[in-house]
Amino acid sequence: MPTPELTYTNITANEAPGLWETISQALHRSIQPGWNEHVGHERFRAVRMGSEIVGGMGIIPMGQWFGGRLVPTGAVTSVGVAPEGRGIGAASVLMHGALREMQASGMVISTLFPSSARVYRSFGYERSGVKLTYEAPVKEMRTLSNELSMTEAREVDREEMVLLFNKRGSIGNGNLDRGEVLWDLILGTRGRQVFTYIVKDGAEPVGYVNFQQARSADHIRVRDMVALTPEAAQRLLRFFSDHRTVIETISWNGPPNDPLMLMMEEQEAKQVHSRDWMVRILNVKSALEARGYPAAIEISLALTIEDPLLDENTGTWTLDVSGGRCTVSSGGTGGLSMGPRGFAPLFTNHLSPPDIKNIGLLKGTDEDLSKAAAIFGGPRPWIGDQF
């Protein structure tokens, strides 16, 4: 008996609970309660075998900061295929459909936290950034006091926190332009009480912290935190230290070389968790022209891309970088050669060009590797959120 045709489709509101149950079963773990409902059925896509849904995924339009500019991003979440859909190409139909849809809708890269790196590598994704969690004893967060104020945030401070978060994102790589999907959860008050404080230098907001206190331990779990100045970081350290009579440890998500960790007197902050996220370039020309670059460089470099899934990306592209912007034209000679897996960590600056070459995902001369390092250089990419 022939296998029914596999198709990539939208879902209805009535179909959503069944799809989410299928995805939960496929992932062999419980998804954060209410997450899929919060994302909304209209952002989910399904793969059908005939009329039966055998898998699906969510796609959230977001942005990520690279080189000081926002790059349109398709954040992929809750991906799963039922047992009866495995081994017959359902995952391939689902991912091919999603890549094409994201590309057509103007998303130039796609980002996800993989349940299996091997699976997503087969669709051109590669590890391209980190999510790091630190933990420190409160007693080691002591620091001198300063004149900055710290007061409990109000609803009217939400806009200020978004602006602070985006300003911090614009000077790094990888941070999300969250949108309401993530902001509503971060600032929400379901379950344990959420405490939010804003740091001000006079009348100017320069940082904030959003946290919960654990029920079963003397621990504070920071959900979100920004410090735009050394003084703001110092004020946050002092704020945490002031909890030392009732709290033993604090954990938070932060960047590599987190200023909060580096400003502590001793090396007592520990990295307790690290997870890589993956990126897939959807549109080579648009992605390169969307991100920012070091303002002081003026370099031309050719990139030859071989993309077996998105044919329009295949070819040689010449980058002309000047004044922090990049103009991309078709054609060129020499330069670097790679597939989408080699291009992703180069684009985000997660790996240096020599590192990408050393793992067999890039070819090129030392001179062109040096050019690429100058073009894509900057802070190591990180995300503090989960989706």
C-alpha positions as CSV (number, residue, x, y, z in Angstrom):
1,M,0.0,0.0,0.0
2,P,1.6,3.3,-1.0
3,T,2.4,5.9,1.7
4,P,0.1,8.9,1.6
5,E,1.5,12.2,0.3
6,L,3.4,14.3,2.8
7,T,2.5,18.0,2.8
8,Y,3.6,21.2,4.8
9,T,0.6,23.2,6.0
10,N,-0.8,25.6,8.5
11,I,-3.0,24.4,11.4
12,T,-6.3,25.5,12.8
13,A,-7.0,26.4,16.4
14,N,-8.9,23.1,16.8
15,E,-5.9,21.1,15.6
16,A,-3.4,22.8,17.8
17,P,-3.8,20.8,21.0
18,G,-3.3,17.5,19.1
19,L,-0.2,18.8,17.4
20,W,1.3,20.1,20.7
21,E,0.7,16.7,22.3
22,T,2.4,15.0,19.3
23,I,5.4,17.4,19.7
24,S,5.6,16.8,23.5
25,Q,5.7,13.0,22.9
26,A,8.3,13.3,20.2
27,L,10.6,15.4,22.3
28,H,10.3,13.0,25.3
29,R,10.1,15.9,27.7
30,S,7.6,18.4,29.0
31,I,7.5,21.7,27.3
32,Q,7.2,24.7,29.5
33,P,3.6,24.8,30.6
34,G,1.6,27.3,28.4
35,W,4.5,27.9,26.0
36,N,2.9,26.6,22.8
37,E,-0.4,28.4,23.7
38,H,1.6,31.6,24.3
39,V,3.3,31.3,20.9
40,G,-0.1,30.8,19.3
41,H,-1.4,28.2,16.8
42,E,-1.1,30.7,14.0
43,R,2.7,30.5,14.3
44,F,2.7,26.7,14.1
45,R,3.2,24.6,10.9
46,A,2.4,20.9,10.5
47,V,3.5,18.1,8.2
48,R,0.6,15.9,7.2
49,M,0.5,12.3,6.0
50,G,-2.7,12.5,3.9
51,S,-5.1,14.3,6.3
52,E,-3.3,13.2,9.5
53,I,-0.9,15.5,11.3
54,V,2.3,13.6,12.1
55,G,4.5,16.5,13.2
56,G,5.1,20.2,13.4
57,M,7.0,23.2,14.6
58,G,6.6,26.8,15.7
59,I,8.2,29.8,13.9
60,I,8.5,33.1,15.8
61,P,9.5,36.2,13.8
62,M,12.3,38.0,15.8
63,G,15.6,39.7,15.2
64,Q,19.1,39.3,16.4
65,W,21.8,41.9,16.9
66,F,25.0,41.5,14.8
67,G,27.5,44.2,14.4
68,G,25.1,46.8,15.9
69,R,22.2,46.1,13.5
70,L,19.1,43.9,13.7
71,V,19.0,40.9,11.4
72,P,15.5,39.4,10.7
73,T,15.4,36.0,12.3
74,G,13.1,33.0,12.3
75,A,13.2,31.6,15.8
76,V,12.3,27.9,15.5
77,T,10.7,26.2,18.5
78,S,8.8,23.0,19.6
79,V,9.8,20.8,16.7
80,G,8.7,17.2,16.8
81,V,7.6,14.3,14.5
82,A,5.4,11.4,15.7
83,P,6.8,7.8,15.6
84,E,4.6,7.0,12.6
85,G,6.1,9.9,10.7
86,R,9.7,8.9,11.1
87,G,11.7,7.2,8.4
88,I,9.3,8.3,5.7
89,G,10.6,11.8,5.1
90,A,8.2,13.8,7.3
91,A,11.0,15.7,9.1
92,S,12.5,16.6,5.7
93,V,9.2,17.9,4.3
94,L,8.6,19.9,7.5
95,M,12.1,21.5,7.6
96,H,12.3,22.2,3.8
97,G,8.9,23.8,4.0
98,A,9.9,25.9,7.0
99,L,13.1,27.1,5.4
100,R,11.3,28.1,2.3
101,E,8.5,29.9,4.2
102,M,11.0,31.8,6.4
103,Q,13.0,32.8,3.4
104,A,10.0,34.0,1.5
105,S,8.7,36.0,4.5
106,G,11.9,38.1,4.7
107,M,13.7,36.2,7.5
108,V,17.3,36.1,6.4
109,I,18.6,33.7,9.1
110,S,17.0,31.0,11.3
111,T,18.0,30.3,14.9
112,L,17.1,27.4,17.2
113,F,18.1,25.4,20.2
114,P,18.6,21.9,18.9
115,S,17.3,18.7,20.4
116,S,19.8,17.0,18.1
117,A,22.7,18.9,16.4
118,R,23.2,16.0,14.0
119,V,19.6,16.3,12.7
120,Y,19.7,20.0,12.1
121,R,23.1,19.9,10.5
122,S,21.6,17.9,7.7
123,F,19.4,20.9,7.0
124,G,22.4,23.4,7.0
125,Y,22.3,24.6,10.6
126,E,25.5,24.8,12.6
127,R,26.4,25.7,16.2
128,S,26.8,29.5,16.1
129,G,26.4,31.0,19.6
130,V,26.2,30.2,23.3
131,K,23.7,30.4,26.2
132,L,25.7,30.5,29.5
133,T,24.5,30.2,33.0
134,Y,26.6,31.5,36.0
135,E,26.2,30.9,39.7
136,A,27.9,32.7,42.5
137,P,27.8,32.8,46.3
138,V,26.0,35.9,47.5
139,K,28.7,36.5,50.1
140,E,31.3,36.9,47.3
141,M,29.3,39.7,45.5
142,R,30.2,42.4,48.0
143,T,31.4,45.7,46.5
144,L,31.5,49.4,47.4
145,S,28.3,51.3,47.4
146,N,27.7,54.1,44.9
147,E,25.1,56.9,44.4
148,L,22.9,54.9,41.9
149,S,19.4,54.3,43.0
150,M,17.5,51.0,42.8
151,T,13.8,51.0,43.0
152,E,11.0,48.5,42.3
153,A,9.9,48.8,38.7
154,R,6.4,49.8,37.6
155,E,4.4,49.0,34.5
156,V,5.4,52.4,33.1
157,D,9.1,51.3,33.3
158,R,8.6,48.4,30.8
159,E,9.4,50.6,27.8
160,E,12.7,51.7,29.6
161,M,13.7,48.1,30.2
162,V,13.1,47.2,26.5
163,L,15.2,50.1,25.5
164,L,18.0,49.1,27.9
165,F,17.9,45.5,26.7
166,N,18.1,46.6,23.0
167,K,20.9,49.0,23.7
168,R,22.9,46.2,25.4
169,G,22.0,43.9,22.5
170,S,23.2,46.5,19.9
171,I,26.8,46.5,21.3
172,G,27.1,42.7,21.3
173,N,26.2,39.8,19.0
174,G,23.3,37.4,19.1
175,N,20.9,39.0,21.6
176,L,17.3,38.9,20.5
177,D,14.9,41.6,19.6
178,R,12.4,39.7,21.7
179,G,9.0,41.1,20.8
180,E,5.9,40.5,22.9
181,V,6.3,36.7,22.8
182,L,9.3,36.7,25.1
183,W,8.8,40.0,26.9
184,D,5.3,39.0,28.2
185,L,6.7,35.9,29.8
186,I,9.8,37.6,31.3
187,L,7.8,40.3,32.9
188,G,4.8,38.1,33.7
189,T,3.9,37.0,37.2
190,R,2.6,33.5,36.8
191,G,3.6,31.0,39.6
192,R,6.3,32.3,41.9
193,Q,6.4,36.1,42.4
194,V,8.6,38.0,40.0
195,F,10.6,40.9,41.4
196,T,11.8,43.6,39.1
197,Y,14.1,46.5,40.0
198,I,15.4,49.3,37.8
199,V,18.8,51.0,38.3
200,K,19.0,54.8,37.7
201,D,21.9,57.2,37.6
202,G,20.0,60.3,38.6
203,A,17.0,60.3,36.4
204,E,18.6,58.1,33.7
205,P,17.9,54.3,33.7
206,V,21.1,52.4,33.3
207,G,20.1,48.8,34.3
208,Y,17.6,46.5,35.7
209,V,17.1,43.0,37.2
210,N,14.1,40.6,37.1
211,F,14.3,37.6,39.4
212,Q,12.5,35.0,41.4
213,Q,13.3,33.5,44.8
214,A,13.4,29.7,44.9
215,R,10.9,27.9,47.0
216,S,13.1,25.0,48.2
217,A,16.5,26.6,48.5
218,D,18.2,29.8,49.6
219,H,18.6,30.9,46.0
220,I,17.8,33.7,43.6
221,R,17.3,32.9,40.0
222,V,17.7,35.9,37.8
223,R,15.4,35.8,34.8
224,D,16.7,38.9,33.0
225,M,19.4,41.5,33.8
226,V,21.1,44.5,32.1
227,A,23.9,46.8,33.3
228,L,25.0,49.4,30.8
229,T,27.7,51.0,32.9
230,P,30.3,49.8,35.4
231,E,28.5,51.7,38.1
232,A,25.3,49.9,37.3
233,A,27.0,46.5,37.5
234,Q,28.5,47.5,40.8
235,R,25.1,48.6,42.1
236,L,23.6,45.2,41.1
237,L,26.4,43.4,42.9
238,R,25.7,45.4,46.0
239,F,22.0,44.7,45.7
240,F,22.6,40.9,45.6
241,S,25.1,41.2,48.5
242,D,22.5,42.8,50.6
243,H,20.5,39.5,50.4
244,R,23.4,37.6,52.1
245,T,21.6,37.0,55.4
246,V,18.8,35.0,53.7
247,I,20.1,34.0,50.3
248,E,23.2,31.8,49.6
249,T,23.5,31.7,45.8
250,I,22.4,33.6,42.7
251,S,22.3,32.3,39.1
252,W,21.9,34.3,35.9
253,N,22.4,34.0,32.2
254,G,25.1,36.2,30.8
255,P,27.7,36.8,28.0
256,P,31.1,35.3,27.8
257,N,33.4,37.5,29.9
258,D,30.3,38.8,31.8
259,P,31.2,42.1,33.5
260,L,29.3,41.1,36.6
261,M,31.5,38.0,37.0
262,L,34.7,39.9,36.2
263,M,34.0,42.7,38.7
264,M,33.7,40.3,41.6
265,E,36.7,40.4,44.0
266,E,37.5,36.7,43.7
267,Q,37.0,34.0,41.1
268,E,34.0,32.5,42.8
269,A,31.4,32.8,40.0
270,K,31.2,29.5,38.2
271,Q,29.8,28.6,34.8
272,V,27.2,25.9,35.7
273,H,25.6,25.4,32.3
274,S,26.5,26.0,28.7
275,R,24.4,25.3,25.6
276,D,25.0,26.1,22.0
277,W,22.3,27.4,19.6
278,M,22.4,26.9,15.9
279,V,21.9,29.2,12.9
280,R,21.0,28.6,9.3
281,I,21.6,31.3,6.7
282,L,18.4,31.6,4.6
283,N,19.4,34.4,2.2
284,V,23.2,35.0,1.7
285,K,23.0,38.4,0.1
286,S,20.3,39.8,2.4
287,A,21.9,38.4,5.6
288,L,25.3,39.9,4.8
289,E,23.8,43.3,4.0
290,A,21.6,43.2,7.1
291,R,24.3,42.9,9.8
292,G,26.8,45.5,10.8
293,Y,30.6,45.5,10.6
294,P,33.5,47.2,12.2
295,A,33.3,50.9,11.1
296,A,37.1,51.3,10.7
297,I,37.7,48.6,8.0
298,E,37.5,48.8,4.3
299,I,37.9,45.3,2.8
300,S,36.6,43.3,-0.2
301,L,36.3,39.5,0.0
302,A,34.7,36.8,-2.2
303,L,32.7,34.0,-0.6
304,T,31.8,30.9,-2.6
305,I,28.7,29.2,-1.1
306,E,27.5,25.7,-2.0
307,D,23.9,25.3,-0.7
308,P,22.3,22.0,-1.6
309,L,18.8,23.0,-0.1
310,L,18.4,26.7,-1.1
311,D,19.8,26.8,-4.6
312,E,19.7,30.6,-4.9
313,N,22.4,30.9,-2.2
314,T,24.8,28.9,-4.3
315,G,27.4,30.9,-6.1
316,T,30.2,33.4,-5.6
317,W,29.4,36.6,-3.7
318,T,31.7,39.6,-3.4
319,L,31.5,41.6,-0.2
320,D,32.6,45.2,-0.2
321,V,32.8,46.4,3.5
322,S,33.1,50.0,4.3
323,G,31.9,52.4,7.0
324,G,30.2,49.6,9.0
325,R,28.1,48.4,6.1
326,C,28.4,45.7,3.4
327,T,27.4,45.7,-0.2
328,V,27.1,42.3,-1.8
329,S,27.3,41.6,-5.5
330,S,27.1,38.3,-7.5
331,G,30.4,37.0,-8.9
332,G,34.0,37.3,-8.0
333,T,37.2,35.2,-7.8
334,G,39.3,33.6,-5.0
335,G,38.2,34.1,-1.5
336,L,36.7,31.5,0.9
337,S,34.6,28.5,0.0
338,M,32.0,26.9,2.3
339,G,28.6,25.4,2.7
340,P,25.8,26.8,4.9
341,R,27.3,25.0,8.0
342,G,30.6,26.8,7.6
343,F,28.9,30.1,6.8
344,A,26.7,30.2,10.0
345,P,29.5,30.4,12.7
346,L,31.5,32.8,10.4
347,F,28.5,35.1,10.1
348,T,27.8,35.2,13.9
349,N,31.5,35.2,14.8
350,H,31.0,32.2,17.0
351,L,34.2,30.6,15.5
352,S,37.2,32.2,14.0
353,P,37.8,31.5,10.3
354,P,40.9,29.3,11.1
355,D,38.7,27.3,13.6
356,I,36.1,26.8,10.9
357,K,38.8,25.7,8.5
358,N,40.2,23.3,11.1
359,I,36.9,21.4,11.4
360,G,36.7,21.1,7.6
361,L,33.8,23.5,7.0
362,L,35.8,26.2,5.1
363,K,38.6,26.5,2.6
364,G,40.8,29.5,1.8
365,T,44.2,31.1,2.0
366,D,45.7,32.6,5.2
367,E,45.3,36.0,3.7
368,D,41.6,35.6,3.0
369,L,41.1,34.1,6.5
370,S,42.6,37.2,7.9
371,K,40.3,39.4,5.9
372,A,37.3,37.4,7.1
373,A,38.4,37.7,10.7
374,A,38.5,41.5,10.3
375,I,35.1,41.6,8.6
376,F,33.2,39.4,11.0
377,G,35.1,40.2,14.2
378,G,33.4,41.4,17.4
379,P,32.0,40.0,20.6
380,R,31.3,36.3,20.9
381,P,27.6,35.7,20.2
382,W,25.3,34.8,23.0
383,I,21.6,34.6,23.9
384,G,20.2,34.7,27.4
385,D,16.7,33.6,26.5
386,Q,15.2,30.2,25.7
387,F,12.6,29.6,23.1
